[in-house]
Amino acid sequence: MPTKLILRWDIQPGAESEYFEFMVSEFIPSLKKLGITDPGVWYTAYGDAEQILVSGTTETQEHMRFVLRSKDWARMKTRLEELVSNYSQIITPATGGFQL
């Protein structure tokens, strides 16, 4: 069953440049290398929600588990958590469309 990873967070004040460089040059390309497809990134411009929402899918739950247990994922998540606050992660069956 296709599985979706949904990540949400706020960018740490003062870390914006470093954060955007990390996202563009490392985080999103690494998601693709790990087999997470259709990565999407949304920025909240208005309202009471986390600043950033990122999602991507794998073809199976097993593949998602493999990705989230990998050393590459652990390294990326550790680096990301140095640049953000209010990090949350959800894994859910992929139903298509926008999911929260």
C-alpha positions as a printed Julia matrix, in Angstrom:
100×3 Matrix{Float64}:
  0.0    0.0    0.0
  1.41   3.45  -0.89
  2.48   5.3    2.25
  2.85   9.03   2.82
  5.32  10.79   5.1
  4.15  14.19   6.35
  6.6   16.46   8.16
  5.87  19.85   9.75
  8.04  22.44  11.49
  8.99  26.08  12.03
 12.32  27.52  10.89
 14.54  28.68  13.77
 14.86  32.48  13.81
 18.23  33.47  12.35
 18.73  30.12  10.59
 16.74  30.93   7.45
 19.65  31.09   4.98
 21.3   27.95   6.32
 17.94  26.18   6.4
 17.05  26.98   2.78
 20.53  25.96   1.57
 20.19  22.62   3.42
 16.7   21.99   2.02
 17.63  22.69  -1.6
 21.08  21.13  -1.72
 20.66  18.17   0.63
 17.28  17.37   2.19
 14.99  17.18  -0.86
 17.59  15.48  -3.11
 18.28  12.94  -0.33
 14.57  12.17   0.03
 14.51  11.27  -3.65
 17.65   9.11  -3.35
 16.05   7.21  -0.45
 13.05   6.41  -2.65
 10.56   8.94  -1.32
  8.74  10.12  -4.43
  6.64  13.16  -5.24
  8.21  15.35  -2.56
  6.21  18.49  -1.94
  7.05  21.5    0.2
  4.52  24.09   1.37
  5.11  27.34   3.22
  2.43  28.78   5.49
  2.13  32.47   4.7
 -0.83  33.18   6.97
 -2.54  31.47   9.87
 -1.78  29.52  13.01
  0.13  26.5   11.71
  3.69  25.34  11.31
  5.67  27.34   8.74
  6.67  24.35   6.62
  4.9   21.16   5.54
  6.82  18.54   3.53
  5.38  15.31   2.18
  6.45  12.4    0.04
  5.4    8.84  -0.67
  6.78   5.34  -0.97
  5.14   2.43  -2.77
  4.92   0.33   0.41
  4.88   0.65   4.18
  7.93  -1.61   4.3
  9.92   0.77   2.12
  8.9    3.72   4.33
 10.03   1.8    7.42
 13.32   1.0    5.7
 13.87   4.69   4.86
 13.02   5.91   8.37
 15.42   3.39   9.95
 18.3    4.24   7.64
 21.48   6.03   8.7
 20.95   8.57   5.91
 17.52   9.5    7.31
 18.9    9.74  10.86
 21.68  12.06   9.69
 19.29  14.28   7.7
 16.77  14.46  10.53
 19.47  15.36  13.06
 20.7   18.19  10.82
 17.15  19.38  10.15
 16.34  19.47  13.86
 19.31  21.82  14.4
 17.61  24.33  12.08
 13.92  23.98  13.04
 11.56  23.82  16.0
  8.15  22.22  16.55
  9.09  19.24  14.37
  6.39  16.61  13.87
  6.21  13.52  11.7
  3.21  11.48  10.54
  3.11   8.32   8.46
 -0.24   7.51   6.86
 -1.67   5.55   3.95
 -1.4    7.68   0.82
 -4.89   8.49  -0.39
 -3.97  11.09  -3.0
 -4.52  14.8   -2.85
 -3.58  17.05   0.04
 -3.35  15.23   3.37
 -2.66  16.59   6.84
